[in-house]
Amino acid sequence: MKMGKIRTLLKSGILLDLYFLKNNKSNLIAMLIWPYLMLGLVVGMGFLFGSPSAFKRNIGLDINPIAYFVASTVVMMASISVMWEVGGNVLFLRWLGILPYVIVAPHRMSITLVLSYVPRYLFFMFIQVVEFLPLLVLLEGVTAGVIKTLIMLLAVTVGMLPLLGFSALFASLLLIVKEESNILNWLNPIVLIFSGALYPTSLMPYWMWLVSRVLPTTYTVELARIIALIGSPQLAPITFLIGILMGLAVVYNILSYMLIGAGEKRAMKRGII
């Protein structure tokens, strides 16, 4: 694809979100409140099933549960966003009746779904991660709080790459299968549970641990949680997890590029769009 076309898709995604926020002030307020609502839900669930001392005992480290679940909240928001905006967008386009027009557009549908969404993801994730900076500074101090916020930004940015391909694979499945119900309502929580966003994968049954190894969100969770598990993030584990995420990004994005094209052709042939 030519660079000019890529710029056009990126620009369309940026302008869409800027005008949406400009004309929907209540949505902007909700976006700013959302991260702390999610954190409150996750922490509330944690305290419902156990105490902070029990959590530290199960983890085996003397860590702050709030800092630990801040990382979980960030990854949960990122994962839900990508799954909905890339994978679920096929459903929304179908419900609006414009899916056929998107498929026959000059750009490949996979490219359209991904590139038009990237600016939105980076913009919203930056704002929502930085919102936790005051809380992390309060819990960990200025230096540690800033470092951990930067690591979280790195985690959600690198973690986005394989998750885009993973979500595009899901989009291709929706094109092939005549499915009108919003299956993301139950798929998203399952992905988050297996990824260890709510509880460490090391404490899961072995079969759940095996499933978690193929999910890109698992490594994003682990990368984000490095900031909570150790006082000063070490380069070796961060580099290792980034390497895994980049490898998964190559695999998932190549598969999605091939399969979503096949999904488009099959959907048009069967007339189910």
C-alpha positions as CSV (number, residue, x, y, z in Angstrom):
1,M,0.0,0.0,0.0
2,K,1.3,3.5,-0.9
3,M,2.3,5.8,1.9
4,G,-0.3,8.4,0.8
5,K,-3.2,5.9,1.3
6,I,-1.8,4.9,4.7
7,R,-1.8,8.6,5.7
8,T,-5.4,9.0,4.5
9,L,-6.5,6.1,6.7
10,L,-4.6,7.3,9.7
11,K,-5.9,10.9,9.2
12,S,-9.5,9.6,8.9
13,G,-9.1,7.8,12.2
14,I,-7.7,10.9,14.0
15,L,-10.4,13.3,12.6
16,L,-13.2,10.8,13.5
17,D,-12.2,10.8,17.2
18,L,-11.5,14.5,17.5
19,Y,-14.8,15.5,16.1
20,F,-16.6,12.8,18.1
21,L,-15.1,14.1,21.4
22,K,-15.8,17.7,20.2
23,N,-19.5,17.0,19.7
24,N,-19.9,14.6,22.7
25,K,-18.6,16.3,25.8
26,S,-20.3,13.7,28.0
27,N,-18.3,10.9,26.3
28,L,-15.1,12.8,27.0
29,I,-16.0,13.0,30.7
30,A,-16.9,9.3,30.7
31,M,-13.6,8.5,29.1
32,L,-11.7,10.3,31.9
33,I,-13.7,8.5,34.6
34,W,-13.6,5.1,33.1
35,P,-10.1,4.0,34.2
36,Y,-10.8,4.6,37.9
37,L,-14.2,2.8,37.6
38,M,-12.4,-0.2,36.1
39,L,-9.7,-0.1,38.8
40,G,-12.4,0.1,41.5
41,L,-14.1,-2.9,40.0
42,V,-10.9,-5.0,39.9
43,V,-9.8,-4.0,43.4
44,G,-13.3,-4.5,44.7
45,M,-13.4,-8.0,43.3
46,G,-10.0,-8.7,44.9
47,F,-11.1,-7.5,48.4
48,L,-14.3,-9.4,48.0
49,F,-12.5,-12.7,47.7
50,G,-9.5,-12.1,50.0
51,S,-7.5,-9.6,52.0
52,P,-4.3,-7.8,50.9
53,S,-2.2,-10.0,53.2
54,A,-3.7,-13.1,51.5
55,F,-3.0,-11.7,48.1
56,K,0.7,-11.0,49.1
57,R,0.9,-14.6,50.5
58,N,-0.4,-16.1,47.3
59,I,1.9,-14.0,45.1
60,G,4.9,-14.7,47.3
61,L,6.1,-11.1,47.2
62,D,5.6,-8.1,49.4
63,I,3.9,-5.8,46.9
64,N,1.2,-3.2,46.8
65,P,-2.0,-4.8,45.5
66,I,-3.2,-1.4,44.2
67,A,-0.1,-1.0,42.0
68,Y,-0.5,-4.6,40.9
69,F,-4.1,-4.0,39.8
70,V,-3.4,-0.7,38.2
71,A,-1.3,-2.7,35.7
72,S,-4.2,-5.2,35.3
73,T,-6.7,-2.3,34.7
74,V,-4.5,-0.8,32.0
75,V,-4.2,-4.0,30.1
76,M,-7.9,-4.8,30.5
77,M,-8.9,-1.4,29.0
78,A,-6.4,-1.9,26.2
79,S,-7.6,-5.4,25.4
80,I,-11.3,-4.6,25.5
81,S,-10.7,-1.6,23.3
82,V,-8.8,-3.5,20.6
83,M,-11.2,-6.4,20.6
84,W,-14.2,-4.2,20.3
85,E,-12.9,-1.6,17.8
86,V,-11.2,-4.1,15.4
87,G,-13.0,-7.4,15.9
88,G,-16.4,-6.1,16.9
89,N,-16.4,-3.4,14.2
90,V,-17.4,-6.0,11.7
91,L,-20.6,-6.5,13.7
92,F,-21.3,-2.8,13.9
93,L,-20.8,-2.3,10.2
94,R,-23.1,-5.2,9.4
95,W,-25.8,-3.8,11.8
96,L,-25.5,-0.4,10.1
97,G,-25.8,-2.0,6.7
98,I,-22.6,-0.6,5.3
99,L,-20.3,-3.6,5.6
100,P,-20.6,-4.3,1.8
101,Y,-19.4,-0.8,1.0
102,V,-16.4,-1.2,3.3
103,I,-15.5,-4.6,1.7
104,V,-15.6,-3.2,-1.8
105,A,-13.6,-0.1,-0.9
106,P,-10.2,0.3,-2.5
107,H,-8.4,-0.6,0.7
108,R,-8.2,-4.1,2.1
109,M,-10.7,-4.4,4.9
110,S,-8.0,-5.6,7.3
111,I,-5.9,-2.5,6.6
112,T,-9.0,-0.3,7.0
113,L,-9.9,-1.8,10.4
114,V,-6.4,-1.6,11.8
115,L,-5.0,1.7,10.4
116,S,-8.1,3.7,11.1
117,Y,-8.1,2.5,14.7
118,V,-4.4,2.9,15.6
119,P,-4.5,6.7,16.2
120,R,-7.6,6.3,18.5
121,Y,-5.9,3.5,20.5
122,L,-2.7,5.5,21.1
123,F,-4.6,8.7,22.0
124,F,-7.0,7.1,24.4
125,M,-4.5,4.8,26.0
126,F,-2.0,7.6,26.6
127,I,-4.7,9.6,28.4
128,Q,-5.9,6.7,30.4
129,V,-2.5,5.5,31.5
130,V,-1.3,9.0,32.4
131,E,-4.4,9.3,34.6
132,F,-2.9,6.8,36.9
133,L,0.3,8.7,37.3
134,P,-0.9,10.7,40.4
135,L,-2.0,7.5,42.1
136,L,1.3,5.7,41.3
137,V,3.2,8.8,42.6
138,L,1.2,8.7,45.8
139,L,1.9,5.0,46.3
140,E,5.4,4.7,45.0
141,G,7.0,8.1,45.0
142,V,7.7,10.5,42.2
143,T,10.6,8.6,40.5
144,A,9.1,5.2,40.7
145,G,5.7,6.4,39.8
146,V,7.0,8.1,36.6
147,I,9.1,5.0,35.6
148,K,6.2,2.6,36.1
149,T,3.9,4.8,34.1
150,L,6.4,4.8,31.2
151,I,6.7,1.0,31.4
152,M,2.9,0.7,31.3
153,L,2.8,3.0,28.2
154,L,5.4,0.8,26.6
155,A,3.5,-2.4,27.5
156,V,0.2,-1.2,26.0
157,T,1.9,0.1,22.9
158,V,3.9,-3.0,22.1
159,G,1.1,-5.2,23.3
160,M,-1.2,-3.6,20.7
161,L,0.7,-5.0,17.8
162,P,-0.1,-8.7,18.2
163,L,-3.6,-7.9,19.6
164,L,-4.5,-6.1,16.3
165,G,-3.8,-9.2,14.4
166,F,-5.6,-11.4,16.9
167,S,-8.7,-9.2,16.7
168,A,-8.5,-9.1,12.9
169,L,-8.5,-12.9,13.0
170,F,-11.7,-12.7,15.0
171,A,-13.1,-10.2,12.4
172,S,-12.4,-12.7,9.6
173,L,-14.3,-15.4,11.5
174,L,-17.3,-13.1,11.8
175,L,-17.2,-12.6,8.1
176,I,-17.1,-16.3,7.4
177,V,-19.7,-17.3,10.0
178,K,-23.2,-15.9,9.8
179,E,-23.2,-14.6,13.3
180,E,-25.4,-11.6,14.3
181,S,-25.2,-11.9,18.1
182,N,-22.6,-9.9,20.0
183,I,-20.4,-12.7,21.1
184,L,-17.8,-10.2,22.3
185,N,-19.9,-9.8,25.4
186,W,-18.7,-13.2,26.6
187,L,-15.5,-13.6,24.6
188,N,-13.7,-10.6,26.1
189,P,-14.0,-11.7,29.7
190,I,-12.8,-15.2,28.8
191,V,-9.7,-13.8,27.1
192,L,-9.0,-11.5,30.1
193,I,-9.4,-14.4,32.6
194,F,-7.1,-16.7,30.6
195,S,-4.6,-13.8,30.2
196,G,-4.2,-13.4,33.9
197,A,-5.6,-9.9,34.0
198,L,-7.7,-10.8,37.1
199,Y,-5.3,-13.4,38.7
200,P,-1.8,-14.5,37.9
201,T,-1.5,-17.3,35.3
202,S,1.1,-19.1,37.5
203,L,-1.7,-19.9,39.9
204,M,-4.0,-21.3,37.3
205,P,-4.6,-25.0,36.4
206,Y,-2.1,-26.3,33.9
207,W,-4.6,-26.5,31.0
208,M,-5.5,-22.8,31.5
209,W,-1.8,-21.9,31.7
210,L,-1.3,-23.6,28.3
211,V,-4.1,-21.7,26.7
212,S,-2.8,-18.4,28.1
213,R,0.6,-19.0,26.4
214,V,-1.0,-18.4,22.9
215,L,-2.8,-15.2,23.9
216,P,-0.9,-12.0,23.2
217,T,-2.7,-10.3,26.1
218,T,-0.9,-12.7,28.5
219,Y,2.5,-11.2,27.8
220,T,1.1,-7.7,27.8
221,V,-0.2,-8.4,31.3
222,E,3.2,-9.8,32.4
223,L,5.1,-6.9,30.9
224,A,2.8,-4.3,32.7
225,R,3.0,-6.2,36.0
226,I,6.8,-6.1,36.1
227,I,6.4,-2.5,37.3
228,A,4.5,-3.7,40.3
229,L,6.4,-6.9,41.1
230,I,9.9,-5.3,41.3
231,G,11.0,-2.0,42.7
232,S,13.2,-0.9,39.7
233,P,12.2,-2.6,36.4
234,Q,15.1,-4.7,35.0
235,L,15.9,-4.7,31.3
236,A,16.2,-8.5,30.8
237,P,12.6,-9.5,31.5
238,I,11.2,-6.5,29.8
239,T,13.3,-7.2,26.6
240,F,12.3,-10.9,26.7
241,L,8.6,-10.1,26.9
242,I,8.8,-7.5,24.2
243,G,10.5,-10.1,22.0
244,I,7.7,-12.5,22.5
245,L,5.1,-9.8,21.7
246,M,6.9,-8.8,18.5
247,G,7.0,-12.5,17.4
248,L,3.3,-12.9,18.1
249,A,2.7,-9.7,16.3
250,V,4.3,-11.1,13.1
251,V,2.4,-14.4,13.4
252,Y,-1.0,-13.0,14.1
253,N,-0.8,-10.1,11.6
254,I,0.3,-12.3,8.8
255,L,-2.5,-14.8,9.5
256,S,-5.1,-12.1,9.8
257,Y,-3.9,-10.5,6.5
258,M,-4.4,-13.8,4.7
259,L,-7.5,-15.0,6.4
260,I,-9.5,-11.8,6.4
261,G,-9.1,-11.7,2.6
262,A,-10.5,-15.2,2.4
263,G,-13.3,-14.2,4.7
264,E,-14.2,-11.3,2.5
265,K,-14.4,-13.5,-0.6
266,R,-16.4,-16.2,1.1
267,A,-18.8,-13.7,2.6
268,M,-19.5,-12.0,-0.8
269,K,-19.8,-15.4,-2.5
270,R,-22.3,-16.7,0.0
271,G,-24.1,-13.3,0.2
272,I,-24.2,-13.2,4.0
273,I,-23.0,-9.6,4.4
